Amino acid sequence: MTFKFKHFTQLTTSELYNILQLRAEIFVVEQDCVYNDLDGLDKDAIHQFMEKDGQIVAYSRLLKPGTRFNDYSIGRVVVRESERGSGLGIQMMEEAKTYILENWKPDKIKISAQKYLRKFYEDLGFKIVTDEYLEDGIPHYGMLFENKVN
């Protein structure tokens, strides 16, 4: 199985629906977080996702500077519960970093990481650059991955 990378305008209606359904399933239902997922940034994003048996099982959103942050960023990172622990999240983040580094050639990539995933992101080369803060009622850290080869 491989990840697809598509700009918003390239997504089919079914792909977009399945992406939004997975994001709502994880962020709203599972994490019991009421927030506006449709923040207007999807139209400017590259959407990374993997499908298995007709379902999207992993997803992230890649953004250029000036959309959410002043740096390139990866966000809305989700892996369907049934796929967790399989290494899919690591594969997705590595491929997201590679996509950004090869296509956009940035000095750094920013994420807003949920606190409980700190070690996961540190193991992927991200370093904490902010104090802990609340985002939509969930503790987060601002983290950066610095591109040493640019």
N, CA, C and O atoms as a GROMACS GRO file, in nm:
protein
  600
    1MET      N    1   0.085  -0.118   0.000
    1MET     CA    2   0.000   0.000   0.000
    1MET      C    3   0.089   0.123   0.000
    1MET      O    4   0.191   0.128   0.068
    2THR      N    5   0.048   0.221  -0.078
    2THR     CA    6   0.126   0.344  -0.086
    2THR      C    7   0.038   0.465  -0.056
    2THR      O    8  -0.084   0.462  -0.070
    3PHE      N    9   0.105   0.571  -0.014
    3PHE     CA   10   0.035   0.696   0.013
    3PHE      C   11   0.014   0.773  -0.117
    3PHE      O   12   0.098   0.771  -0.207
    4LYS      N   13  -0.098   0.840  -0.124
    4LYS     CA   14  -0.128   0.931  -0.234
    4LYS      C   15  -0.109   1.073  -0.181
    4LYS      O   16  -0.134   1.101  -0.064
    5PHE      N   17  -0.064   1.161  -0.268
    5PHE     CA   18  -0.052   1.303  -0.237
    5PHE      C   19  -0.130   1.378  -0.343
    5PHE      O   20  -0.099   1.370  -0.462
    6LYS      N   21  -0.234   1.451  -0.300
    6LYS     CA   22  -0.318   1.522  -0.395
    6LYS      C   23  -0.350   1.662  -0.343
    6LYS      O   24  -0.376   1.682  -0.224
    7HIS      N   25  -0.347   1.758  -0.435
    7HIS     CA   26  -0.397   1.891  -0.401
    7HIS      C   27  -0.548   1.882  -0.390
    7HIS      O   28  -0.609   1.793  -0.449
    8PHE      N   29  -0.607   1.972  -0.314
    8PHE     CA   30  -0.752   1.973  -0.292
    8PHE      C   31  -0.830   1.958  -0.424
    8PHE      O   32  -0.928   1.884  -0.430
    9THR      N   33  -0.786   2.029  -0.528
    9THR     CA   34  -0.859   2.027  -0.656
    9THR      C   35  -0.850   1.892  -0.726
    9THR      O   36  -0.927   1.865  -0.818
   10GLN      N   37  -0.757   1.807  -0.684
   10GLN     CA   38  -0.742   1.675  -0.745
   10GLN      C   39  -0.821   1.566  -0.674
   10GLN      O   40  -0.838   1.456  -0.727
   11LEU      N   41  -0.870   1.595  -0.554
   11LEU     CA   42  -0.945   1.495  -0.477
   11LEU      C   43  -1.079   1.467  -0.542
   11LEU      O   44  -1.146   1.558  -0.593
   12THR      N   45  -1.119   1.341  -0.542
   12THR     CA   46  -1.254   1.309  -0.586
   12THR      C   47  -1.350   1.343  -0.472
   12THR      O   48  -1.307   1.362  -0.358
   13THR      N   49  -1.475   1.351  -0.502
   13THR     CA   50  -1.575   1.378  -0.399
   13THR      C   51  -1.572   1.268  -0.293
   13THR      O   52  -1.583   1.297  -0.174
   14SER      N   53  -1.558   1.144  -0.336
   14SER     CA   54  -1.553   1.031  -0.241
   14SER      C   55  -1.430   1.040  -0.152
   14SER      O   56  -1.440   1.016  -0.032
   15GLU      N   57  -1.314   1.072  -0.209
   15GLU     CA   58  -1.193   1.085  -0.129
   15GLU      C   59  -1.209   1.195  -0.024
   15GLU      O   60  -1.175   1.175   0.093
   16LEU      N   61  -1.261   1.310  -0.065
   16LEU     CA   62  -1.281   1.421   0.028
   16LEU      C   63  -1.377   1.382   0.140
   16LEU      O   64  -1.352   1.410   0.257
   17TYR      N   65  -1.488   1.317   0.103
   17TYR     CA   66  -1.584   1.273   0.203
   17TYR      C   67  -1.520   1.177   0.303
   17TYR      O   68  -1.538   1.191   0.424
   18ASN      N   69  -1.444   1.080   0.252
   18ASN     CA   70  -1.380   0.980   0.339
   18ASN      C   71  -1.274   1.043   0.428
   18ASN      O   72  -1.257   1.001   0.543
   19ILE      N   73  -1.202   1.142   0.378
   19ILE     CA   74  -1.103   1.214   0.459
   19ILE      C   75  -1.173   1.287   0.573
   19ILE      O   76  -1.133   1.274   0.689
   20LEU      N   77  -1.277   1.361   0.540
   20LEU     CA   78  -1.348   1.438   0.644
   20LEU      C   79  -1.416   1.345   0.744
   20LEU      O   80  -1.423   1.377   0.863
   21GLN      N   81  -1.464   1.232   0.697
   21GLN     CA   82  -1.527   1.134   0.787
   21GLN      C   83  -1.424   1.080   0.886
   21GLN      O   84  -1.453   1.069   1.005
   22LEU      N   85  -1.304   1.044   0.838
   22LEU     CA   86  -1.199   0.992   0.927
   22LEU      C   87  -1.155   1.099   1.026
   22LEU      O   88  -1.137   1.069   1.145
   23ARG      N   89  -1.136   1.221   0.981
   23ARG     CA   90  -1.095   1.328   1.071
   23ARG      C   91  -1.200   1.350   1.180
   23ARG      O   92  -1.165   1.367   1.297
   24ALA      N   93  -1.327   1.350   1.143
   24ALA     CA   94  -1.433   1.367   1.242
   24ALA      C   95  -1.437   1.249   1.339
   24ALA      O   96  -1.457   1.267   1.459
   25GLU      N   97  -1.418   1.129   1.286
   25GLU     CA   98  -1.420   1.008   1.368
   25GLU      C   99  -1.312   1.014   1.477
   25GLU      O  100  -1.336   0.976   1.591
   26ILE      N  101  -1.193   1.063   1.441
   26ILE     CA  102  -1.081   1.066   1.535
   26ILE      C  103  -1.088   1.190   1.624
   26ILE      O  104  -1.091   1.180   1.746
   27PHE      N  105  -1.090   1.309   1.561
   27PHE     CA  106  -1.078   1.433   1.638
   27PHE      C  107  -1.204   1.469   1.717
   27PHE      O  108  -1.194   1.515   1.831
   28VAL      N  109  -1.320   1.448   1.659
   28VAL     CA  110  -1.444   1.489   1.726
   28VAL      C  111  -1.499   1.378   1.815
   28VAL      O  112  -1.529   1.401   1.932
   29VAL      N  113  -1.514   1.257   1.759
   29VAL     CA  114  -1.577   1.149   1.834
   29VAL      C  115  -1.479   1.084   1.933
   29VAL      O  116  -1.505   1.083   2.053
   30GLU      N  117  -1.367   1.031   1.882
   30GLU     CA  118  -1.274   0.959   1.969
   30GLU      C  119  -1.211   1.049   2.074
   30GLU      O  120  -1.203   1.012   2.191
   31GLN      N  121  -1.167   1.169   2.033
   31GLN     CA  122  -1.100   1.259   2.127
   31GLN      C  123  -1.197   1.354   2.198
   31GLN      O  124  -1.156   1.438   2.278
   32ASP      N  125  -1.326   1.339   2.166
   32ASP     CA  126  -1.430   1.419   2.232
   32ASP      C  127  -1.395   1.567   2.230
   32ASP      O  128  -1.400   1.635   2.333
   33CYS      N  129  -1.360   1.617   2.112
   33CYS     CA  130  -1.317   1.755   2.098
   33CYS      C  131  -1.410   1.825   1.999
   33CYS      O  132  -1.414   1.792   1.881
   34VAL      N  133  -1.482   1.922   2.049
   34VAL     CA  134  -1.572   1.999   1.963
   34VAL      C  135  -1.495   2.118   1.910
   34VAL      O  136  -1.458   2.209   1.985
   35TYR      N  137  -1.470   2.118   1.780
   35TYR     CA  138  -1.399   2.227   1.715
   35TYR      C  139  -1.438   2.229   1.568
   35TYR      O  140  -1.497   2.133   1.517
   36ASN      N  141  -1.404   2.338   1.499
   36ASN     CA  142  -1.438   2.349   1.358
   36ASN      C  143  -1.325   2.294   1.274
   36ASN      O  144  -1.228   2.364   1.246
   37ASP      N  145  -1.337   2.169   1.234
   37ASP     CA  146  -1.235   2.104   1.152
   37ASP      C  147  -1.222   2.171   1.015
   37ASP      O  148  -1.113   2.176   0.958
   38LEU      N  149  -1.332   2.222   0.964
   38LEU     CA  150  -1.330   2.286   0.832
   38LEU      C  151  -1.286   2.432   0.850
   38LEU      O  152  -1.367   2.524   0.856
   39ASP      N  153  -1.153   2.449   0.859
   39ASP     CA  154  -1.094   2.577   0.892
   39ASP      C  155  -1.056   2.662   0.770
   39ASP      O  156  -0.995   2.768   0.786
   40GLY      N  157  -1.092   2.618   0.651
   40GLY     CA  158  -1.063   2.694   0.530
   40GLY      C  159  -0.926   2.665   0.470
   40GLY      O  160  -0.893   2.718   0.364
   41LEU      N  161  -0.846   2.583   0.536
   41LEU     CA  162  -0.710   2.558   0.487
   41LEU      C  163  -0.700   2.438   0.393
   41LEU      O  164  -0.600   2.421   0.323
   42ASP      N  165  -0.803   2.354   0.392
   42ASP     CA  166  -0.799   2.235   0.307
   42ASP      C  167  -0.783   2.269   0.159
   42ASP      O  168  -0.720   2.194   0.085
   43LYS      N  169  -0.840   2.381   0.116
   43LYS     CA  170  -0.833   2.419  -0.026
   43LYS      C  171  -0.692   2.451  -0.071
   43LYS      O  172  -0.663   2.444  -0.190
   44ASP      N  173  -0.604   2.488   0.022
   44ASP     CA  174  -0.466   2.523  -0.011
   44ASP      C  175  -0.369   2.409   0.019
   44ASP      O  176  -0.248   2.426   0.003
   45ALA      N  177  -0.419   2.295   0.060
   45ALA     CA  178  -0.333   2.188   0.111
   45ALA      C  179  -0.303   2.080   0.008
   45ALA      O  180  -0.373   2.063  -0.092
   46ILE      N  181  -0.195   2.008   0.038
   46ILE     CA  182  -0.170   1.879  -0.024
   46ILE      C  183  -0.221   1.777   0.077
   46ILE      O  184  -0.183   1.781   0.194
   47HIS      N  185  -0.305   1.687   0.032
   47HIS     CA  186  -0.365   1.587   0.119
   47HIS      C  187  -0.295   1.454   0.096
   47HIS      O  188  -0.292   1.403  -0.016
   48GLN      N  189  -0.239   1.399   0.203
   48GLN     CA  190  -0.169   1.271   0.199
   48GLN      C  191  -0.261   1.167   0.262
   48GLN      O  192  -0.310   1.187   0.372
   49PHE      N  193  -0.283   1.057   0.190
   49PHE     CA  194  -0.370   0.955   0.248
   49PHE      C  195  -0.340   0.818   0.190
   49PHE      O  196  -0.281   0.804   0.082
   50MET      N  197  -0.382   0.718   0.266
   50MET     CA  198  -0.370   0.579   0.222
   50MET      C  199  -0.506   0.513   0.235
   50MET      O  200  -0.577   0.531   0.334
   51GLU      N  201  -0.541   0.437   0.133
   51GLU     CA  202  -0.668   0.363   0.134
   51GLU      C  203  -0.640   0.213   0.149
   51GLU      O  204  -0.541   0.160   0.097
   52LYS      N  205  -0.730   0.147   0.219
   52LYS     CA  206  -0.724   0.001   0.235
   52LYS      C  207  -0.867  -0.049   0.237
   52LYS      O  208  -0.949  -0.002   0.316
   53ASP      N  209  -0.897  -0.141   0.150
   53ASP     CA  210  -1.032  -0.198   0.140
   53ASP      C  211  -1.139  -0.089   0.128
   53ASP      O  212  -1.245  -0.098   0.189
   54GLY      N  213  -1.109   0.013   0.048
   54GLY     CA  214  -1.206   0.118   0.021
   54GLY      C  215  -1.220   0.223   0.130
   54GLY      O  216  -1.303   0.313   0.120
   55GLN      N  217  -1.140   0.212   0.235
   55GLN     CA  218  -1.144   0.308   0.346
   55GLN      C  219  -1.012   0.382   0.355
   55GLN      O  220  -0.906   0.324   0.329
   56ILE      N  221  -1.018   0.508   0.393
   56ILE     CA  222  -0.895   0.580   0.422
   56ILE      C  223  -0.851   0.541   0.562
   56ILE      O  224  -0.928   0.554   0.658
   57VAL      N  225  -0.727   0.492   0.574
   57VAL     CA  226  -0.678   0.442   0.702
   57VAL      C  227  -0.574   0.533   0.766
   57VAL      O  228  -0.544   0.520   0.885
   58ALA      N  229  -0.519   0.627   0.687
   58ALA     CA  230  -0.422   0.722   0.741
   58ALA      C  231  -0.428   0.849   0.657
   58ALA      O  232  -0.451   0.844   0.536
   59TYR      N  233  -0.405   0.962   0.722
   59TYR     CA  234  -0.420   1.090   0.654
   59TYR      C  235  -0.336   1.198   0.722
   59TYR      O  236  -0.321   1.196   0.844
   60SER      N  237  -0.283   1.290   0.644
   60SER     CA  238  -0.226   1.414   0.696
   60SER      C  239  -0.244   1.524   0.592
   60SER      O  240  -0.269   1.499   0.474
   61ARG      N  241  -0.230   1.647   0.641
   61ARG     CA  242  -0.248   1.765   0.554
   61ARG      C  243  -0.119   1.845   0.555
   61ARG      O  244  -0.067   1.880   0.661
   62LEU      N  245  -0.066   1.873   0.436
   62LEU     CA  246   0.059   1.946   0.422
   62LEU      C  247   0.028   2.088   0.375
   62LEU      O  248  -0.046   2.109   0.279
   63LEU      N  249   0.087   2.185   0.445
   63LEU     CA  250   0.058   2.326   0.415
   63LEU      C  251   0.186   2.405   0.391
   63LEU      O  252   0.290   2.379   0.451
   64LYS      N  253   0.175   2.502   0.302
   64LYS     CA  254   0.285   2.594   0.274
   64LYS      C  255   0.283   2.708   0.376
   64LYS      O  256   0.183   2.730   0.444
   65PRO      N  257   0.395   2.782   0.385
   65PRO     CA  258   0.400   2.896   0.478
   65PRO      C  259   0.290   2.998   0.447
   65PRO      O  260   0.249   3.016   0.332
   66GLY      N  261   0.245   3.063   0.553
   66GLY     CA  262   0.144   3.167   0.536
   66GLY      C  263   0.002   3.116   0.540
   66GLY      O  264  -0.092   3.194   0.532
   67THR      N  265  -0.015   2.984   0.553
   67THR     CA  266  -0.150   2.931   0.566
   67THR      C  267  -0.182   2.920   0.714
   67THR      O  268  -0.258   3.001   0.768
   68ARG      N  269  -0.125   2.821   0.781
   68ARG     CA  270  -0.147   2.808   0.925
   68ARG      C  271  -0.032   2.868   1.005
   68ARG      O  272  -0.054   2.937   1.105
   69PHE      N  273   0.090   2.842   0.960
   69PHE     CA  274   0.210   2.891   1.027
   69PHE      C  275   0.295   2.968   0.926
   69PHE      O  276   0.264   2.974   0.807
   70ASN      N  277   0.403   3.027   0.976
   70ASN     CA  278   0.498   3.094   0.887
   70ASN      C  279   0.592   2.995   0.821
   70ASN      O  280   0.668   3.032   0.731
   71ASP      N  281   0.588   2.870   0.864
   71ASP     CA  282   0.672   2.764   0.808
   71ASP      C  283   0.586   2.661   0.737
   71ASP      O  284   0.464   2.660   0.752
   72TYR      N  285   0.650   2.574   0.659
   72TYR     CA  286   0.580   2.458   0.604
   72TYR      C  287   0.533   2.374   0.721
   72TYR      O  288   0.598   2.371   0.826
   73SER      N  289   0.421   2.305   0.705
   73SER     CA  290   0.369   2.230   0.819
   73SER      C  291   0.296   2.104   0.777
   73SER      O  292   0.250   2.089   0.664
   74ILE      N  293   0.287   2.014   0.875
   74ILE     CA  294   0.210   1.890   0.862
   74ILE      C  295   0.106   1.894   0.974
   74ILE      O  296   0.140   1.921   1.089
   75GLY      N  297  -0.018   1.866   0.941
   75GLY     CA  298  -0.122   1.868   1.042
   75GLY      C  299  -0.233   1.770   1.012
   75GLY      O  300  -0.229   1.697   0.912
   76ARG      N  301  -0.332   1.769   1.101
   76ARG     CA  302  -0.448   1.679   1.089
   76ARG      C  303  -0.402   1.534   1.071
   76ARG      O  304  -0.460   1.459   0.993
   77VAL      N  305  -0.299   1.496   1.144
   77VAL     CA  306  -0.240   1.362   1.133
   77VAL      C  307  -0.331   1.261   1.203
   77VAL      O  308  -0.356   1.272   1.323
   78VAL      N  309  -0.380   1.164   1.127
   78VAL     CA  310  -0.467   1.062   1.185
   78VAL      C  311  -0.438   0.924   1.126
   78VAL      O  312  -0.405   0.911   1.008
   79VAL      N  313  -0.451   0.824   1.211
   79VAL     CA  314  -0.444   0.684   1.168
   79VAL      C  315  -0.566   0.614   1.229
   79VAL      O  316  -0.592   0.624   1.348
   80ARG      N  317  -0.638   0.545   1.143
   80ARG     CA  318  -0.757   0.472   1.189
   80ARG      C  319  -0.717   0.379   1.303
   80ARG      O  320  -0.610   0.317   1.298
   81GLU      N  321  -0.801   0.369   1.405
   81GLU     CA  322  -0.770   0.291   1.525
   81GLU      C  323  -0.725   0.149   1.492
   81GLU      O  324  -0.633   0.097   1.555
   82SER      N  325  -0.789   0.086   1.396
   82SER     CA  326  -0.757  -0.053   1.361
   82SER      C  327  -0.617  -0.068   1.302
   82SER      O  328  -0.564  -0.179   1.296
   83GLU      N  329  -0.555   0.042   1.259
   83GLU     CA  330  -0.422   0.038   1.196
   83GLU      C  331  -0.311   0.086   1.289
   83GLU      O  332  -0.194   0.079   1.253
   84ARG      N  333  -0.346   0.134   1.407
   84ARG     CA  334  -0.245   0.186   1.498
   84ARG      C  335  -0.155   0.074   1.548
   84ARG      O  336  -0.200  -0.040   1.567
   85GLY      N  337  -0.028   0.106   1.569
   85GLY     CA  338   0.069   0.008   1.615
   85GLY      C  339   0.132  -0.072   1.502
   85GLY      O  340   0.216  -0.158   1.526
   86SER      N  341   0.092  -0.043   1.379
   86SER     CA  342   0.143  -0.116   1.263
   86SER      C  343   0.264  -0.048   1.198
   86SER      O  344   0.324  -0.102   1.106
   87GLY      N  345   0.299   0.072   1.247
   87GLY     CA  346   0.407   0.148   1.186
   87GLY      C  347   0.358   0.242   1.078
   87GLY      O  348   0.437   0.316   1.018
   88LEU      N  349   0.229   0.241   1.052
   88LEU     CA  350   0.173   0.325   0.946
   88LEU      C  351   0.191   0.474   0.975
   88LEU      O  352   0.216   0.552   0.884
   89GLY      N  353   0.177   0.513   1.101
   89GLY     CA  354   0.195   0.654   1.137
   89GLY      C  355   0.337   0.701   1.111
   89GLY      O  356   0.359   0.812   1.062
   90ILE      N  357   0.434   0.617   1.143
   90ILE     CA  358   0.575   0.651   1.118
   90ILE      C  359   0.598   0.662   0.967
   90ILE      O  360   0.660   0.758   0.920
   91GLN      N  361   0.550   0.564   0.892
   91GLN     CA  362   0.565   0.567   0.746
   91GLN      C  363   0.502   0.694   0.688
   91GLN      O  364   0.561   0.758   0.601
   92MET      N  365   0.383   0.729   0.735
   92MET     CA  366   0.314   0.846   0.684
   92MET      C  367   0.394   0.973   0.710
   92MET      O  368   0.413   1.055   0.620
   93MET      N  369   0.442   0.989   0.834
   93MET     CA  370   0.518   1.110   0.868
   93MET      C  371   0.649   1.117   0.791
   93MET      O  372   0.689   1.225   0.747
   94GLU      N  373   0.718   1.004   0.775
   94GLU     CA  374   0.843   1.004   0.698
   94GLU      C  375   0.816   1.043   0.552
   94GLU      O  376   0.891   1.121   0.494
   95GLU      N  377   0.709   0.989   0.495
   95GLU     CA  378   0.676   1.024   0.356
   95GLU      C  379   0.628   1.168   0.344
   95GLU      O  380   0.654   1.232   0.243
   96ALA      N  381   0.559   1.219   0.445
   96ALA     CA  382   0.516   1.359   0.443
   96ALA      C  383   0.638   1.451   0.447
   96ALA      O  384   0.646   1.547   0.370
   97LYS      N  385   0.733   1.421   0.535
   97LYS     CA  386   0.857   1.500   0.542
   97LYS      C  387   0.930   1.494   0.408
   97LYS      O  388   0.974   1.598   0.357
   98THR      N  389   0.943   1.375   0.351
   98THR     CA  390   1.012   1.360   0.223
   98THR      C  391   0.943   1.440   0.113
   98THR      O  392   1.010   1.507   0.034
   99TYR      N  393   0.810   1.433   0.108
   99TYR     CA  394   0.736   1.509   0.007
   99TYR      C  395   0.767   1.658   0.019
   99TYR      O  396   0.798   1.724  -0.080
  100ILE      N  397   0.758   1.710   0.140
  100ILE     CA  398   0.783   1.853   0.162
  100ILE      C  399   0.927   1.889   0.128
  100ILE      O  400   0.952   1.988   0.058
  101LEU      N  401   1.022   1.810   0.176
  101LEU     CA  402   1.164   1.840   0.152
  101LEU      C  403   1.200   1.833   0.004
  101LEU      O  404   1.277   1.916  -0.044
  102GLU      N  405   1.146   1.737  -0.068
  102GLU     CA  406   1.179   1.723  -0.210
  102GLU      C  407   1.106   1.821  -0.300
  102GLU      O  408   1.161   1.867  -0.400
  103ASN      N  409   0.982   1.855  -0.265
  103ASN     CA  410   0.903   1.941  -0.352
  103ASN      C  411   0.911   2.089  -0.316
  103ASN      O  412   0.902   2.174  -0.405
  104TRP      N  413   0.927   2.120  -0.189
  104TRP     CA  414   0.924   2.260  -0.147
  104TRP      C  415   1.058   2.309  -0.092
  104TRP      O  416   1.079   2.430  -0.080
  105LYS      N  417   1.149   2.218  -0.060
  105LYS     CA  418   1.285   2.248  -0.015
  105LYS      C  419   1.294   2.350   0.099
  105LYS      O  420   1.365   2.450   0.087
  106PRO      N  421   1.224   2.326   0.209
  106PRO     CA  422   1.228   2.421   0.321
  106PRO      C  423   1.346   2.398   0.415
  106PRO      O  424   1.413   2.295   0.410
  107ASP      N  425   1.370   2.497   0.500
  107ASP     CA  426   1.470   2.483   0.607
  107ASP      C  427   1.413   2.405   0.724
  107ASP      O  428   1.486   2.337   0.797
  108LYS      N  429   1.281   2.417   0.743
  108LYS     CA  430   1.220   2.350   0.858
  108LYS      C  431   1.073   2.320   0.831
  108LYS      O  432   1.011   2.379   0.743
  109ILE      N  433   1.020   2.227   0.910
  109ILE     CA  434   0.879   2.188   0.902
  109ILE      C  435   0.823   2.199   1.043
  109ILE      O  436   0.883   2.150   1.139
  110LYS      N  437   0.708   2.262   1.056
  110LYS     CA  438   0.646   2.283   1.187
  110LYS      C  439   0.525   2.192   1.204
  110LYS      O  440   0.454   2.162   1.109
  111ILE      N  441   0.504   2.150   1.328
  111ILE     CA  442   0.382   2.079   1.364
  111ILE      C  443   0.331   2.132   1.497
  111ILE      O  444   0.408   2.185   1.578
  112SER      N  445   0.203   2.117   1.519
  112SER     CA  446   0.142   2.141   1.649
  112SER      C  447   0.104   2.002   1.700
  112SER      O  448   0.004   1.945   1.657
  113ALA      N  449   0.185   1.949   1.792
  113ALA     CA  450   0.174   1.809   1.832
  113ALA      C  451   0.099   1.793   1.963
  113ALA      O  452   0.126   1.863   2.060
  114GLN      N  453   0.006   1.700   1.966
  114GLN     CA  454  -0.060   1.668   2.092
  114GLN      C  455   0.045   1.616   2.190
  114GLN      O  456   0.132   1.537   2.154
  115LYS      N  457   0.035   1.661   2.313
  115LYS     CA  458   0.136   1.632   2.416
  115LYS      C  459   0.164   1.482   2.428
  115LYS      O  460   0.280   1.442   2.441
  116TYR      N  461   0.060   1.400   2.425
  116TYR     CA  462   0.081   1.257   2.448
  116TYR      C  463   0.159   1.192   2.333
  116TYR      O  464   0.205   1.078   2.348
  117LEU      N  465   0.174   1.261   2.220
  117LEU     CA  466   0.250   1.208   2.106
  117LEU      C  467   0.391   1.267   2.097
  117LEU      O  468   0.458   1.252   1.995
  118ARG      N  469   0.435   1.332   2.201
  118ARG     CA  470   0.566   1.398   2.202
  118ARG      C  471   0.678   1.304   2.158
  118ARG      O  472   0.755   1.336   2.068
  119LYS      N  473   0.688   1.187   2.222
  119LYS     CA  474   0.797   1.093   2.190
  119LYS      C  475   0.787   1.044   2.045
  119LYS      O  476   0.889   1.030   1.978
  120PHE      N  477   0.667   1.018   1.998
  120PHE     CA  478   0.646   0.975   1.860
  120PHE      C  479   0.710   1.076   1.765
  120PHE      O  480   0.784   1.037   1.674
  121TYR      N  481   0.683   1.204   1.785
  121TYR     CA  482   0.737   1.307   1.696
  121TYR      C  483   0.886   1.331   1.721
  121TYR      O  484   0.960   1.358   1.627
  122GLU      N  485   0.931   1.321   1.846
  122GLU     CA  486   1.074   1.336   1.873
  122GLU      C  487   1.153   1.225   1.802
  122GLU      O  488   1.260   1.251   1.748
  123ASP      N  489   1.100   1.104   1.802
  123ASP     CA  490   1.166   0.993   1.733
  123ASP      C  491   1.174   1.016   1.582
  123ASP      O  492   1.257   0.955   1.514
  124LEU      N  493   1.087   1.103   1.529
  124LEU     CA  494   1.088   1.138   1.387
  124LEU      C  495   1.175   1.260   1.358
  124LEU      O  496   1.180   1.308   1.245
  125GLY      N  497   1.244   1.311   1.461
  125GLY     CA  498   1.336   1.423   1.442
  125GLY      C  499   1.281   1.560   1.474
  125GLY      O  500   1.349   1.660   1.450
  126PHE      N  501   1.160   1.567   1.527
  126PHE     CA  502   1.103   1.696   1.565
  126PHE      C  503   1.148   1.733   1.706
  126PHE      O  504   1.163   1.646   1.792
  127LYS      N  505   1.170   1.863   1.728
  127LYS     CA  506   1.211   1.913   1.859
  127LYS      C  507   1.110   2.016   1.909
  127LYS      O  508   1.058   2.096   1.831
  128ILE      N  509   1.084   2.013   2.039
  128ILE     CA  510   0.990   2.108   2.099
  128ILE      C  511   1.048   2.249   2.093
  128ILE      O  512   1.165   2.271   2.127
  129VAL      N  513   0.966   2.344   2.048
  129VAL     CA  514   1.011   2.484   2.038
  129VAL      C  515   0.918   2.580   2.111
  129VAL      O  516   0.940   2.702   2.107
  130THR      N  517   0.816   2.528   2.178
  130THR     CA  518   0.725   2.614   2.255
  130THR      C  519   0.698   2.549   2.390
  130THR      O  520   0.723   2.430   2.410
  131ASP      N  521   0.647   2.628   2.480
  131ASP     CA  522   0.592   2.572   2.603
  131ASP      C  523   0.464   2.498   2.566
  131ASP      O  524   0.409   2.517   2.458
  132GLU      N  525   0.418   2.415   2.657
  132GLU     CA  526   0.290   2.346   2.638
  132GLU      C  527   0.179   2.451   2.628
  132GLU      O  528   0.180   2.551   2.700
  133TYR      N  529   0.083   2.427   2.539
  133TYR     CA  530  -0.032   2.516   2.523
  133TYR      C  531  -0.156   2.433   2.493
  133TYR      O  532  -0.146   2.318   2.451
  134LEU      N  533  -0.272   2.492   2.515
  134LEU     CA  534  -0.398   2.425   2.483
  134LEU      C  535  -0.443   2.465   2.343
  134LEU      O  536  -0.445   2.582   2.308
  135GLU      N  537  -0.478   2.364   2.266
  135GLU     CA  538  -0.537   2.387   2.134
  135GLU      C  539  -0.664   2.304   2.131
  135GLU      O  540  -0.659   2.181   2.140
  136ASP      N  541  -0.776   2.370   2.119
  136ASP     CA  542  -0.906   2.302   2.120
  136ASP      C  543  -0.922   2.216   2.246
  136ASP      O  544  -0.982   2.109   2.241
  137GLY      N  545  -0.869   2.265   2.358
  137GLY     CA  546  -0.884   2.197   2.486
  137GLY      C  547  -0.788   2.081   2.509
  137GLY      O  548  -0.798   2.013   2.611
  138ILE      N  549  -0.695   2.057   2.416
  138ILE     CA  550  -0.600   1.946   2.426
  138ILE      C  551  -0.458   2.002   2.438
  138ILE      O  552  -0.420   2.088   2.358
  139PRO      N  553  -0.378   1.954   2.536
  139PRO     CA  554  -0.240   2.002   2.549
  139PRO      C  555  -0.156   1.969   2.425
  139PRO      O  556  -0.158   1.856   2.375
  140HIS      N  557  -0.082   2.069   2.378
  140HIS     CA  558   0.003   2.056   2.259
  140HIS      C  559   0.140   2.118   2.284
  140HIS      O  560   0.160   2.192   2.381
  141TYR      N  561   0.234   2.086   2.195
  141TYR     CA  562   0.364   2.153   2.185
  141TYR      C  563   0.383   2.196   2.039
  141TYR      O  564   0.341   2.125   1.947
  142GLY      N  565   0.445   2.310   2.020
  142GLY     CA  566   0.494   2.346   1.888
  142GLY      C  567   0.626   2.273   1.870
  142GLY      O  568   0.713   2.278   1.957
  143MET      N  569   0.642   2.206   1.756
  143MET     CA  570   0.764   2.130   1.731
  143MET      C  571   0.816   2.160   1.590
  143MET      O  572   0.738   2.188   1.499
  144LEU      N  573   0.949   2.153   1.574
  144LEU     CA  574   1.011   2.178   1.445
  144LEU      C  575   1.102   2.063   1.404
  144LEU      O  576   1.171   2.002   1.487
  145PHE      N  577   1.101   2.034   1.275
  145PHE     CA  578   1.199   1.946   1.214
  145PHE      C  579   1.288   2.035   1.130
  145PHE      O  580   1.239   2.106   1.042
  146GLU      N  581   1.418   2.033   1.156
  146GLU     CA  582   1.510   2.117   1.080
  146GLU      C  583   1.577   2.036   0.971
  146GLU      O  584   1.631   1.928   0.996
  147ASN      N  585   1.573   2.090   0.851
  147ASN     CA  586   1.634   2.026   0.735
  147ASN      C  587   1.783   2.055   0.735
  147ASN      O  588   1.826   2.167   0.707
  148LYS      N  589   1.861   1.954   0.767
  148LYS     CA  590   2.007   1.973   0.776
  148LYS      C  591   2.071   1.974   0.637
  148LYS      O  592   2.180   2.027   0.619
  149VAL      N  593   2.003   1.914   0.539
  149VAL     CA  594   2.057   1.909   0.402
  149VAL      C  595   1.962   1.987   0.312
  149VAL      O  596   1.857   1.937   0.272
  150ASN      N  597   2.000   2.109   0.280
  150ASN     CA  598   1.910   2.192   0.198
  150ASN      C  599   1.978   2.245   0.077
  150ASN      O  600   1.916   2.317  -0.001
   0.00000   0.00000   0.00000
